[in-house]
Amino acid sequence: MSLPAPSGARVFSPTPDAMRHALLAGLAAVLLLAPRGEAQTVPSPFRYIELTQSASGYAGWLLTDRGEPEIGPHSGPIVGGRYTVRLSGPLSGEVGLAASPGERTVLRRLSAAGEALRLEPVDDVTSLVLIGEAGLRFHVTGPRTWNGLAPYAALTAGGVWDVMGRSDAEEGLESSQRVSFGPAFAVGIGAGTDWFLSERLALRLEARDYLWRLQTPEGLTEVRRTQNQWTNNLGLTLGAALYF
């Protein structure tokens, strides 16, 4: 129940314009009195790699499988360089050349025909293994880094050979017992990562397995026939890449 207004009193009834003005004034006061928060941004762990080419150098150790019998190169240091160019998206093309100086063992047959195979080492001679390769590189994070890292996998094909050729220690052996290492076909399968120190410079850590063929001459085999065997040879390297 509403009570009647006292005699002579005026009843206040706000107009729509007055209510609108009051509401706007209240909102303005709230905005002026409210504390101003600083703009916040969440940094992304990803950064786009603007540069599309790189040249790199590396050094490390090559763990070789010398075969059976052990006619292949011994394990030793490896040094090399690569050039990489982005093709599209996560794919890049690469070419490379590496060298592994070391030794290999010259073997001689002691057993006669029909006897069980018996071999003896004659000498350890100098070798210089060259590896030339070309192939594709797949970047796991695409053309970007994740927290400065750019991991990748690589698949290459090429050739390998010992440029030192035959040694003096093999001159006195029968031709059927002389070993020739390469040129031979080789496949490389590797994985690694670039760690960017700046836009242009990155450290590179990589492991790459080289699969190549050793050819054993007939004079060093049980069956008196030339035999081929494929061996895995793992290179562990650390280097630097310059992007441009």
Residue frames as qw, qx, qy, qz and C-alpha x, y, z in Angstrom:
[[0.000, 0.891, 0.454, 0.000, 0.00, 0.00, 0.00],
 [0.423, 0.291, -0.006, 0.858, 1.39, 3.43, -0.92],
 [0.186, -0.652, -0.462, 0.572, 0.86, 6.46, 1.28],
 [0.302, 0.870, 0.300, 0.249, -0.43, 9.67, -0.19],
 [0.489, 0.248, -0.135, 0.825, 2.05, 12.47, -0.51],
 [0.185, -0.556, -0.448, 0.676, 1.74, 15.31, 2.01],
 [0.279, 0.878, 0.388, 0.015, -0.25, 18.24, 0.87],
 [0.079, 0.973, -0.163, -0.141, 1.85, 20.77, -1.03],
 [0.529, -0.493, 0.608, 0.329, 4.89, 18.40, -1.49],
 [0.578, 0.612, -0.374, -0.388, 6.37, 17.84, -4.97],
 [0.917, -0.079, 0.389, 0.052, 7.06, 14.26, -6.08],
 [0.019, 0.693, -0.589, -0.416, 10.52, 13.85, -7.81],
 [0.888, 0.269, 0.373, -0.026, 10.39, 11.60, -10.86],
 [0.309, -0.523, 0.532, 0.589, 13.80, 11.31, -12.70],
 [0.664, 0.619, -0.102, -0.406, 13.66, 11.66, -16.41],
 [0.958, 0.172, 0.127, 0.190, 15.31, 9.09, -18.74],
 [0.484, 0.731, -0.224, 0.426, 18.00, 11.62, -19.70],
 [0.329, -0.760, 0.413, -0.379, 18.87, 12.24, -16.06],
 [0.910, -0.256, 0.320, -0.062, 19.16, 8.53, -15.37],
 [0.854, 0.431, 0.003, 0.292, 21.43, 8.04, -18.37],
 [0.209, 0.810, -0.312, 0.451, 23.67, 10.92, -17.32],
 [0.594, -0.631, 0.405, -0.291, 23.91, 9.53, -13.78],
 [0.975, -0.007, 0.213, 0.068, 24.84, 6.07, -15.06],
 [0.679, 0.605, -0.120, 0.399, 27.57, 7.46, -17.32],
 [0.104, -0.816, 0.366, -0.436, 28.94, 9.56, -14.48],
 [0.805, -0.446, 0.356, -0.164, 29.07, 6.48, -12.24],
 [0.940, 0.229, 0.104, 0.229, 30.93, 4.42, -14.86],
 [0.410, 0.760, -0.227, 0.451, 33.43, 7.22, -15.42],
 [0.407, -0.746, 0.395, -0.349, 34.08, 7.41, -11.68],
 [0.940, -0.199, 0.278, -0.002, 34.67, 3.66, -11.48],
 [0.816, 0.464, -0.002, 0.344, 37.11, 3.75, -14.40],
 [0.157, 0.823, -0.285, 0.466, 39.00, 6.69, -12.92],
 [0.538, -0.643, 0.427, -0.340, 39.27, 5.17, -9.46],
 [0.995, -0.016, 0.094, 0.008, 40.06, 1.60, -10.57],
 [0.442, -0.627, 0.516, 0.381, 43.82, 0.66, -10.50],
 [0.635, 0.653, -0.293, -0.291, 45.40, 0.48, -13.91],
 [0.872, -0.203, 0.420, 0.147, 46.95, -2.98, -14.62],
 [0.041, -0.613, 0.604, 0.508, 50.04, -3.28, -16.77],
 [0.813, 0.386, -0.235, -0.367, 49.63, -5.01, -20.14],
 [0.596, -0.388, 0.702, 0.020, 50.82, -8.62, -19.90],
 [0.706, 0.482, -0.411, -0.316, 52.16, -10.77, -22.72],
 [0.880, -0.250, 0.403, 0.009, 53.06, -14.46, -22.62],
 [0.098, 0.671, -0.630, -0.379, 56.40, -15.00, -24.41],
 [0.943, 0.247, -0.053, -0.216, 56.33, -17.79, -26.99],
 [0.681, -0.446, 0.519, 0.259, 59.05, -20.49, -26.86],
 [0.710, 0.379, 0.473, 0.358, 59.05, -20.52, -30.68],
 [0.011, -0.768, 0.177, 0.616, 60.98, -18.12, -32.89],
 [0.781, 0.601, 0.165, -0.027, 60.92, -18.00, -36.67],
 [0.600, -0.319, 0.410, 0.608, 64.23, -18.55, -38.48],
 [0.384, 0.823, 0.030, -0.418, 64.36, -15.78, -41.06],
 [0.092, 0.665, -0.656, -0.345, 67.64, -16.85, -42.72],
 [0.921, 0.221, 0.065, -0.314, 67.43, -19.77, -45.17],
 [0.794, 0.435, -0.378, 0.193, 71.04, -20.87, -45.74],
 [0.583, -0.748, 0.317, -0.018, 73.85, -22.04, -43.50],
 [0.659, 0.497, -0.529, 0.199, 77.47, -23.13, -43.74],
 [0.739, -0.620, 0.196, -0.178, 78.89, -25.26, -40.96],
 [0.457, 0.500, -0.708, 0.201, 82.10, -26.89, -39.81],
 [0.830, -0.461, 0.102, -0.297, 82.45, -29.71, -37.31],
 [0.317, 0.470, -0.803, 0.185, 84.86, -32.13, -35.66],
 [0.800, -0.328, 0.243, -0.440, 84.41, -35.30, -33.65],
 [0.298, -0.357, 0.885, 0.017, 85.06, -39.02, -33.56],
 [0.735, 0.225, -0.400, -0.500, 84.16, -41.77, -36.06],
 [0.578, -0.259, 0.744, -0.216, 83.48, -45.18, -34.52],
 [0.533, 0.395, -0.572, -0.483, 84.04, -47.69, -37.31],
 [0.906, -0.047, 0.390, -0.156, 83.10, -51.31, -37.85],
 [0.050, -0.626, 0.683, 0.374, 86.22, -52.85, -39.41],
 [0.796, 0.264, -0.354, -0.414, 84.36, -55.88, -40.73],
 [0.742, -0.313, 0.590, -0.060, 85.24, -59.57, -40.58],
 [0.697, -0.222, -0.242, 0.637, 88.11, -59.99, -41.23],
 [0.181, -0.873, -0.186, 0.414, 89.11, -56.55, -39.93],
 [0.576, 0.223, 0.347, 0.706, 90.18, -54.88, -43.17],
 [0.052, 0.877, 0.346, 0.329, 88.30, -51.59, -42.74],
 [0.199, 0.604, -0.276, 0.721, 89.62, -48.30, -41.34],
 [0.392, -0.264, -0.684, 0.555, 90.18, -47.98, -37.59],
 [0.183, -0.891, -0.413, 0.039, 88.11, -45.60, -35.46],
 [0.500, -0.038, -0.014, 0.865, 89.54, -42.10, -35.50],
 [0.047, 0.528, 0.210, -0.822, 88.86, -38.37, -35.66],
 [0.345, 0.554, 0.639, 0.407, 86.55, -36.87, -38.27],
 [0.029, -0.515, -0.079, 0.853, 86.34, -33.28, -39.53],
 [0.278, 0.406, 0.719, 0.490, 84.12, -31.79, -42.20],
 [0.134, 0.269, 0.082, -0.950, 81.79, -29.12, -43.45],
 [0.234, 0.501, 0.824, 0.121, 78.26, -28.82, -44.81],
 [0.141, 0.037, -0.151, -0.978, 76.14, -26.34, -46.75],
 [0.108, 0.465, 0.863, -0.166, 72.36, -26.31, -46.13],
 [0.174, -0.024, -0.212, -0.961, 69.57, -24.43, -47.90],
 [0.432, 0.286, 0.654, -0.552, 65.87, -24.39, -47.03],
 [0.049, 0.150, 0.805, 0.572, 63.68, -25.90, -49.75],
 [0.436, -0.414, -0.307, -0.738, 60.16, -25.56, -48.34],
 [0.765, -0.531, -0.138, -0.338, 58.52, -25.83, -44.94],
 [0.712, -0.614, 0.341, -0.007, 60.48, -28.24, -42.74],
 [0.915, 0.171, 0.221, 0.291, 62.69, -29.58, -45.57],
 [0.004, -0.880, 0.375, 0.290, 66.21, -28.45, -46.43],
 [0.901, 0.382, -0.139, 0.153, 68.79, -29.77, -48.85],
 [0.435, -0.803, 0.386, 0.130, 72.38, -30.35, -47.78],
 [0.819, 0.451, -0.292, 0.202, 75.76, -31.29, -49.25],
 [0.528, -0.786, 0.320, -0.032, 78.83, -32.19, -47.24],
 [0.727, 0.452, -0.465, 0.225, 82.40, -33.41, -47.30],
 [0.657, -0.693, 0.265, -0.132, 84.24, -35.06, -44.40],
 [0.580, 0.507, -0.610, 0.185, 87.68, -36.56, -43.82],
 [0.814, -0.543, 0.155, -0.138, 88.79, -39.13, -41.26],
 [0.393, 0.639, -0.644, 0.150, 92.57, -39.62, -40.96],
 [0.777, -0.428, 0.382, -0.259, 93.69, -42.82, -39.29],
 [0.070, -0.433, 0.884, 0.161, 94.97, -46.32, -39.95],
 [0.914, 0.089, -0.065, -0.389, 93.91, -49.68, -41.35],
 [0.590, -0.433, 0.680, 0.045, 95.42, -53.12, -40.84],
 [0.561, 0.473, -0.584, -0.346, 97.02, -55.06, -43.69],
 [0.815, -0.206, 0.493, -0.226, 96.36, -58.81, -43.41],
 [0.316, 0.467, -0.774, -0.288, 98.09, -61.81, -44.97],
 [0.934, -0.067, -0.086, -0.340, 96.78, -65.34, -45.47],
 [0.241, -0.559, 0.790, -0.080, 98.72, -68.11, -43.75],
 [0.713, 0.065, 0.674, -0.185, 96.56, -71.14, -44.57],
 [0.042, -0.177, 0.784, 0.593, 96.85, -73.10, -47.82],
 [0.586, -0.002, -0.376, -0.718, 93.94, -74.04, -50.06],
 [0.715, -0.183, -0.655, -0.163, 91.62, -76.50, -48.35],
 [0.426, -0.143, -0.644, 0.619, 92.75, -75.53, -44.84],
 [0.208, -0.828, -0.489, 0.179, 90.81, -73.48, -42.30],
 [0.269, 0.830, 0.032, 0.488, 91.29, -69.75, -42.86],
 [0.629, -0.569, -0.150, 0.508, 94.19, -68.32, -40.88],
 [0.319, 0.834, 0.053, 0.447, 95.23, -64.68, -41.23],
 [0.601, -0.437, -0.216, 0.633, 97.94, -62.59, -39.61],
 [0.091, 0.981, 0.085, -0.149, 98.43, -58.80, -39.49],
 [0.733, 0.340, 0.018, 0.590, 101.33, -57.48, -41.55],
 [0.293, -0.019, -0.164, 0.942, 101.26, -53.82, -40.54],
 [0.069, 0.814, 0.493, -0.300, 99.03, -50.89, -39.62],
 [0.400, 0.187, 0.334, 0.833, 99.22, -48.38, -42.45],
 [0.079, 0.338, 0.173, -0.922, 98.05, -44.77, -42.84],
 [0.161, 0.531, 0.765, 0.327, 94.59, -44.14, -44.29],
 [0.103, 0.232, 0.110, -0.961, 92.59, -41.03, -45.13],
 [0.161, 0.475, 0.859, 0.102, 88.90, -41.73, -45.59],
 [0.148, 0.076, -0.106, -0.980, 86.85, -39.12, -47.48],
 [0.179, 0.497, 0.837, -0.141, 83.06, -39.06, -47.30],
 [0.127, 0.035, -0.249, -0.959, 81.04, -37.04, -49.82],
 [0.071, 0.449, 0.879, -0.141, 77.28, -36.85, -49.40],
 [0.226, -0.082, -0.167, -0.956, 74.12, -35.03, -50.45],
 [0.202, -0.387, -0.899, -0.019, 70.55, -35.38, -49.22],
 [0.315, -0.658, -0.316, -0.606, 67.65, -33.97, -47.26],
 [0.177, 0.005, -0.663, 0.727, 67.25, -32.60, -43.76],
 [0.373, -0.625, -0.577, -0.370, 63.88, -32.62, -41.93],
 [0.031, 0.296, -0.428, 0.853, 63.49, -29.94, -39.25],
 [0.212, -0.375, -0.879, 0.207, 61.31, -31.23, -36.41],
 [0.013, -0.647, -0.444, 0.620, 60.01, -27.75, -35.46],
 [0.461, 0.794, 0.347, 0.191, 59.88, -26.52, -39.06],
 [0.449, 0.525, -0.073, 0.719, 61.62, -23.20, -39.84],
 [0.408, -0.801, 0.043, -0.436, 61.49, -22.24, -36.15],
 [0.326, 0.278, -0.761, 0.488, 63.42, -22.71, -32.95],
 [0.676, -0.602, -0.360, -0.225, 62.01, -23.99, -29.68],
 [0.601, -0.782, 0.093, 0.136, 63.71, -22.33, -26.73],
 [0.031, -0.816, 0.513, 0.264, 66.65, -21.69, -29.03],
 [0.462, -0.197, 0.846, 0.177, 66.86, -25.31, -30.25],
 [0.656, 0.459, -0.220, -0.558, 66.19, -26.51, -33.81],
 [0.588, -0.206, 0.782, 0.037, 66.30, -30.35, -33.87],
 [0.610, 0.518, -0.337, -0.496, 66.50, -32.20, -37.18],
 [0.805, -0.064, 0.582, 0.097, 66.94, -35.58, -38.87],
 [0.263, 0.690, -0.468, -0.485, 68.96, -36.15, -42.04],
 [0.858, 0.143, 0.489, 0.072, 69.16, -38.75, -44.81],
 [0.195, 0.791, -0.418, -0.401, 71.97, -38.62, -47.37],
 [0.937, 0.180, 0.254, 0.159, 73.65, -40.72, -50.04],
 [0.163, 0.902, -0.378, -0.126, 77.12, -40.47, -51.48],
 [0.867, 0.314, -0.344, 0.176, 80.49, -42.15, -51.67],
 [0.569, -0.754, 0.327, 0.023, 83.41, -43.09, -49.44],
 [0.867, 0.387, -0.195, 0.245, 87.01, -43.98, -50.30],
 [0.662, -0.607, 0.151, 0.413, 90.51, -44.18, -48.88],
 [0.447, 0.886, -0.118, -0.027, 92.53, -41.70, -50.90],
 [0.330, -0.706, 0.614, 0.124, 95.85, -43.11, -49.62],
 [0.767, 0.404, -0.432, -0.249, 95.39, -46.21, -51.78],
 [0.962, -0.113, -0.204, 0.144, 97.59, -49.26, -51.32],
 [0.357, -0.865, 0.352, 0.028, 100.67, -49.09, -49.10],
 [0.304, 0.612, -0.730, -0.014, 104.20, -50.43, -49.44],
 [0.427, -0.245, 0.809, -0.322, 103.30, -53.17, -46.94],
 [0.788, 0.320, 0.403, -0.337, 100.92, -54.65, -49.53],
 [0.439, 0.685, -0.478, -0.330, 103.40, -54.75, -52.38],
 [0.032, 0.376, -0.926, 0.005, 104.79, -58.11, -51.27],
 [0.568, 0.147, 0.688, -0.427, 101.35, -59.73, -51.02],
 [0.259, 0.258, 0.836, 0.410, 99.59, -61.74, -53.68],
 [0.174, -0.149, -0.275, -0.934, 97.19, -59.65, -55.72],
 [0.509, -0.423, -0.674, -0.328, 94.31, -61.75, -54.38],
 [0.527, -0.500, -0.541, 0.423, 95.09, -60.51, -50.84],
 [0.214, 0.023, -0.040, 0.976, 95.35, -56.78, -51.56],
 [0.021, 0.690, 0.661, -0.295, 92.50, -54.65, -50.22],
 [0.101, 0.278, 0.254, 0.921, 90.99, -51.67, -52.05],
 [0.033, -0.568, -0.659, 0.492, 88.68, -49.49, -49.96],
 [0.274, 0.798, 0.263, -0.468, 86.42, -47.50, -52.23],
 [0.334, -0.096, 0.079, -0.934, 85.18, -45.68, -54.02],
 [0.130, -0.295, -0.946, 0.040, 82.10, -47.29, -52.48],
 [0.316, -0.582, -0.393, -0.638, 78.48, -46.29, -52.07],
 [0.226, -0.121, -0.681, 0.686, 77.53, -44.89, -48.64],
 [0.315, -0.683, -0.480, -0.452, 74.28, -43.89, -46.94],
 [0.177, 0.133, -0.517, 0.827, 74.11, -41.47, -44.00],
 [0.443, -0.655, -0.538, -0.292, 71.33, -41.40, -41.39],
 [0.363, 0.077, -0.454, 0.810, 71.65, -38.77, -38.70],
 [0.315, -0.826, -0.440, -0.157, 69.97, -36.67, -36.04],
 [0.467, -0.028, -0.270, 0.842, 71.06, -33.51, -34.28],
 [0.092, -0.895, -0.428, 0.082, 70.14, -30.03, -33.20],
 [0.330, 0.492, -0.061, 0.803, 71.21, -26.44, -33.68],
 [0.386, -0.700, -0.443, 0.405, 71.38, -24.30, -30.55],
 [0.296, 0.760, 0.169, 0.554, 71.08, -20.67, -31.62],
 [0.488, -0.365, -0.287, 0.739, 73.35, -18.25, -29.77],
 [0.116, 0.479, -0.010, -0.870, 72.18, -15.38, -31.99],
 [0.684, 0.544, 0.136, -0.465, 70.18, -14.89, -35.17],
 [0.588, 0.659, -0.437, -0.169, 73.14, -16.00, -37.31],
 [0.233, 0.477, -0.822, 0.204, 75.29, -18.25, -35.14],
 [0.880, -0.277, 0.035, -0.383, 74.39, -21.67, -33.77],
 [0.227, -0.442, 0.866, -0.058, 76.21, -24.54, -32.11],
 [0.812, 0.169, -0.330, -0.451, 75.49, -27.93, -33.71],
 [0.400, -0.331, 0.835, -0.182, 75.53, -31.35, -32.02],
 [0.777, 0.300, -0.264, -0.487, 74.99, -34.40, -34.22],
 [0.546, -0.222, 0.807, 0.035, 75.18, -38.19, -34.41],
 [0.670, 0.510, -0.241, -0.483, 75.30, -39.71, -37.91],
 [0.745, -0.142, 0.648, 0.071, 75.57, -43.36, -38.91],
 [0.381, 0.596, -0.513, -0.486, 77.34, -44.09, -42.20],
 [0.864, 0.062, 0.493, -0.082, 76.49, -47.36, -43.85],
 [0.378, 0.711, -0.491, -0.333, 79.15, -48.40, -46.36],
 [0.989, 0.128, -0.013, -0.071, 80.40, -51.55, -48.06],
 [0.298, -0.662, 0.667, 0.166, 83.70, -53.32, -47.46],
 [0.867, 0.391, -0.243, -0.191, 85.00, -55.63, -50.18],
 [0.633, -0.518, 0.572, 0.064, 87.08, -58.56, -48.95],
 [0.424, 0.555, -0.625, -0.350, 89.42, -59.93, -51.63],
 [0.927, 0.018, -0.291, -0.237, 89.19, -63.64, -52.42],
 [0.591, 0.319, -0.631, 0.388, 92.58, -64.40, -50.88],
 [0.057, -0.240, 0.607, -0.756, 91.32, -63.36, -47.43],
 [0.728, -0.106, 0.053, -0.675, 88.05, -65.34, -47.50],
 [0.597, -0.169, 0.767, -0.165, 87.22, -68.90, -46.51],
 [0.751, 0.444, 0.474, -0.122, 85.46, -69.64, -49.80],
 [0.453, -0.172, 0.494, 0.722, 88.17, -68.11, -52.02],
 [0.184, 0.656, 0.569, 0.460, 85.64, -65.70, -53.47],
 [0.073, 0.224, -0.119, 0.964, 85.38, -61.91, -53.22],
 [0.259, -0.610, -0.743, 0.096, 82.80, -61.03, -50.59],
 [0.034, -0.510, -0.031, -0.859, 80.97, -57.80, -49.72],
 [0.385, -0.510, -0.690, 0.340, 79.80, -56.75, -46.29],
 [0.080, -0.763, -0.166, -0.620, 77.91, -53.66, -45.13],
 [0.508, -0.219, -0.539, 0.635, 79.12, -51.96, -41.96],
 [0.201, -0.916, -0.299, -0.175, 77.75, -49.26, -39.67],
 [0.550, 0.080, -0.209, 0.805, 80.11, -46.42, -38.76],
 [0.238, -0.864, -0.442, 0.030, 78.91, -43.86, -36.22],
 [0.379, 0.357, -0.105, 0.848, 80.15, -40.27, -36.26],
 [0.352, -0.792, -0.435, 0.242, 79.67, -38.09, -33.14],
 [0.437, 0.329, 0.086, 0.833, 80.42, -34.44, -33.86],
 [0.166, -0.812, -0.346, 0.440, 80.22, -30.93, -32.44],
 [0.436, 0.235, 0.315, 0.810, 80.42, -27.84, -34.63],
 [0.065, 0.564, 0.245, -0.786, 79.13, -24.38, -35.44],
 [0.369, 0.539, 0.650, 0.389, 76.79, -23.12, -38.17],
 [0.047, -0.346, 0.005, 0.937, 76.66, -19.64, -39.67],
 [0.350, 0.638, 0.686, -0.011, 73.27, -18.64, -41.11],
 [0.076, -0.349, 0.218, 0.908, 72.89, -16.11, -43.89]]
